[in-house]
Amino acid sequence: METAVQNPVRLGSGAVNELKRLMNEPEFDKSQYLRVGVKGGGCSGMSYILGFDKKEDDDEVHEIQGIPVVMKKAHGIYLFGIEVDFEDGLNARGFVFKNPNASSTCGCGSSFAV
């Protein structure tokens, strides 16, 4: 019997398009993964981590819509159910985090509290 494993993070269509665009750039290091995580700091207590990085021994590896993603297992409790998307509008351009588990977020949307 196989057990389905749910990815802890979702990627919105805007994020998928922008990440694939970046990964298809000629200078992109194909050995890197998308790292999603958290760290202490920010005006609400915790900040998000998003960037390309090498896989480390204690990382969990996921494939989300064709994008290889790594994250620390301990970060799963903060990230489970989160959606990362990319906005390209007049007022904001960049990756945004939509965290349904956050008890509060900052005005810029890059930090949160649980």
C-alpha positions as CSV (number, residue, x, y, z in Angstrom):
1,M,0.0,0.0,0.0
2,E,1.4,3.4,-1.0
3,T,1.0,6.4,1.2
4,A,0.5,9.8,-0.5
5,V,2.8,12.5,0.9
6,Q,1.4,16.0,0.7
7,N,3.8,18.7,-0.1
8,P,4.0,21.2,2.8
9,V,4.2,24.2,0.5
10,R,2.1,25.2,-2.5
11,L,3.4,27.3,-5.4
12,G,1.0,29.6,-7.2
13,S,1.0,29.8,-10.9
14,G,2.9,33.2,-10.9
15,A,5.6,31.7,-8.7
16,V,5.9,28.6,-10.9
17,N,6.3,30.7,-14.0
18,E,8.9,33.0,-12.5
19,L,10.9,30.2,-10.9
20,K,11.0,28.3,-14.2
21,R,12.0,31.4,-16.0
22,L,14.9,31.9,-13.5
23,M,15.9,28.2,-13.7
24,N,16.0,28.4,-17.5
25,E,18.5,31.3,-17.5
26,P,21.9,30.2,-19.1
27,E,23.9,31.0,-15.9
28,F,21.6,29.1,-13.5
29,D,23.4,26.4,-11.5
30,K,21.3,23.3,-12.3
31,S,22.6,21.6,-9.1
32,Q,20.7,24.0,-6.9
33,Y,17.2,23.5,-5.4
34,L,14.6,26.1,-4.3
35,R,15.0,26.5,-0.6
36,V,11.9,27.4,1.4
37,G,12.2,28.0,5.1
38,V,12.0,30.3,8.1
39,K,14.4,32.1,10.4
40,G,14.0,34.1,13.5
41,G,13.7,37.9,13.0
42,G,11.5,40.4,11.3
43,C,9.0,42.7,12.8
44,S,6.5,39.8,13.6
45,G,9.0,37.3,15.0
46,M,9.8,35.0,12.1
47,S,10.9,35.7,8.5
48,Y,10.6,33.6,5.4
49,I,13.5,32.2,3.4
50,L,13.2,31.7,-0.3
51,G,16.1,31.3,-2.7
52,F,18.2,28.8,-4.6
53,D,20.6,26.7,-2.6
54,K,22.6,23.4,-2.4
55,K,20.9,20.5,-0.7
56,E,22.1,19.7,2.8
57,D,22.2,16.4,4.5
58,D,19.3,17.2,6.8
59,D,17.0,18.6,4.1
60,E,13.7,17.1,3.0
61,V,13.3,17.1,-0.8
62,H,10.0,17.7,-2.5
63,E,9.1,18.2,-6.1
64,I,6.4,20.8,-6.5
65,Q,5.0,21.3,-10.1
66,G,8.3,20.3,-11.6
67,I,10.5,22.4,-9.3
68,P,12.9,20.7,-6.9
69,V,12.4,22.1,-3.4
70,V,14.3,21.6,-0.2
71,M,13.5,22.5,3.4
72,K,14.5,21.7,6.9
73,K,12.1,19.2,8.5
74,A,11.8,21.4,11.6
75,H,10.4,24.2,9.4
76,G,7.5,22.1,8.3
77,I,5.4,23.1,11.4
78,Y,5.7,26.8,10.3
79,L,5.3,26.3,6.6
80,F,2.6,23.6,6.2
81,G,-0.2,24.9,4.1
82,I,1.6,28.1,3.0
83,E,1.4,29.3,-0.6
84,V,4.2,31.1,-2.3
85,D,3.2,33.2,-5.3
86,F,4.7,35.9,-7.5
87,E,3.0,39.3,-8.1
88,D,3.9,41.6,-10.9
89,G,1.7,44.6,-10.4
90,L,2.0,48.4,-10.2
91,N,2.3,48.5,-6.4
92,A,4.3,45.3,-5.8
93,R,6.6,43.0,-7.7
94,G,8.1,39.9,-6.2
95,F,7.4,36.7,-4.3
96,V,4.6,36.8,-1.7
97,F,3.8,34.4,1.1
98,K,0.2,33.5,2.0
99,N,0.3,31.7,5.4
100,P,-3.1,30.6,6.7
101,N,-1.5,29.5,10.0
102,A,0.0,32.9,10.9
103,S,-1.6,34.6,13.9
104,S,-0.2,37.9,12.6
105,T,1.9,39.2,9.8
106,C,3.8,42.4,9.1
107,G,2.8,45.1,6.6
108,C,5.4,44.0,4.1
109,G,4.3,40.3,4.3
110,S,7.8,39.0,4.8
111,S,7.5,38.1,8.5
112,F,4.9,36.5,10.7
113,A,4.0,35.1,14.1
114,V,2.4,31.8,15.0
